[in-house]
Amino acid sequence: MGDALLADVSGEYGPGDGPRVEVVLVYQSLLGIYGDRGNATVLARRLAWRGFDAVLTVVEPGEPLPDTGQVYLLGGGEDAAQISAVRALQADGGLHRAVDRGAVVFAVCAGYQIAGRTFTVGDPTVPGGEDQVIEGLGLLDVTTTRGPRRAVGEILSRWRGRSGDSDDSALLTGFENHGGWTRLGPDAEPLADVEVGVGNCADGTEGAVNGTVIGTYPHGPVLARNPALADHLLELALGEELAPLPRPEIDALRTQRLAAVRGTR
């Protein structure tokens, strides 16, 4: 689904007549192996469709994170890249400053684990070596350890932020591929409840939320599959409700993915 949608939303965003909104894609070279860059493209395009002056900023390790972004995005990556990314982000401090001023941080898979208190990886220098526990950014009250099995496949969950909706608008769909099991502490709330797939671990939840910080496991990219979640991030960042954005082609693609994952039950 991702390729079809991204072909539609790629290209120049162009200055709109509305306010400037900056989306910051963090460390694409380290946290970009699963196509999660598409989340940035989706947000920028949905802003541009509404007339905002959408700006997409890509920041790589060694470059300072801008203090001007409204949304910061982290994606998936392998163990060694994950360690490099978290250490660079700890030294930079930009994500903490962003959260302190109310910006949104949306973290996927490895990025989700990085945003937590600790995560566990294998020693990248020793094949089959002992696991090591790495300190995370502490933006989410979650800890990640090695799970008893790898979670791979389609995932379908019911978004708690829309718990009152009984129709498909409350469903989140994506593709998970992770070996970590994540447990939430008292200061984090689950993003969703799993209907198909694994999610965080064996407790039936998926993702975590703490204020304007949201972590989740699915790729897809997940915001291409779930436009309501994309708009939710923008509304958090802007502090205002956005008008509906009818896009029949996106609705059709979403319907296809929901049907596909339901067929795996």
C-alpha positions, 0 to 999 in steps of 0.5 A: 500500500505504501508505494501507491500512496507515496507516489501520490503524495511525493513531490514539492509541497510548495508554500501555502497561504497558511502558517508554517509547520515544520516536520523533522525527520530524525536520522534517516541514515540510521532509522530509515531501513523500513520505509518509515520516511513515508510518515514524514511525506504523509504529514507534509502532504496532508498539511499542504493539502490544507493550505499550510506552508509545510516544511520537511527537514531531514537531520542526520547524526552530527547535525543539530536538531532544529528547535523550530519543528512541530513534529519530530519523527523516528523510524526503525533500524537495526541494533547497532544503528539504534545504539548510535542514534540514541547516543547522538540524541542524548548528546543533542538534547533536541528531542527533550527540548521539543517535548518541553515546548509541546512539540510532538514526537512520533517514534516507530519500532526502534525509535519507539524503543529509543524513546523509552527508559531502556532497551535491550540489544545484542552486542553488535561486535560479538556474533551471538554475544550477550545482550546489553541494556541501553539507556533510552531517552526517557520520553516514554515510561516503557522498557524493552527486553528481548522477547521469546519470539520475534513478532513478524506480520500484519497487525490490527489494533483498536485505537484507544484515542477513539474508544467510543467509535465502534466502526473501522475508524478506530482501527489501526493497521500496519506491519510489525517486525521486532524482537523486543517486548515492551512493557509500559510503566505507570506514566504511559498509556497504551496507544491501542489494543491488539486484535491481530498480531503481537504489539508490545508483548503478551499483554494485548496492547500496542504502542504507548502515549505520554502527552505529545510523545507517541510510540508504536511498532507498525511500519507500513508506513503506518501514517499512510495506512492510518490517515486519522492517526496522521491528522491526530499528530498534526492536531496535537502539534497545532493545538487545533482541530483540523477540518476533514480531508476527503481523499477517496483513493486513500480510503480505498487503500485503507479498506484494502489493507483492513480486509487483508489483515482480517483475512489472516485471523 
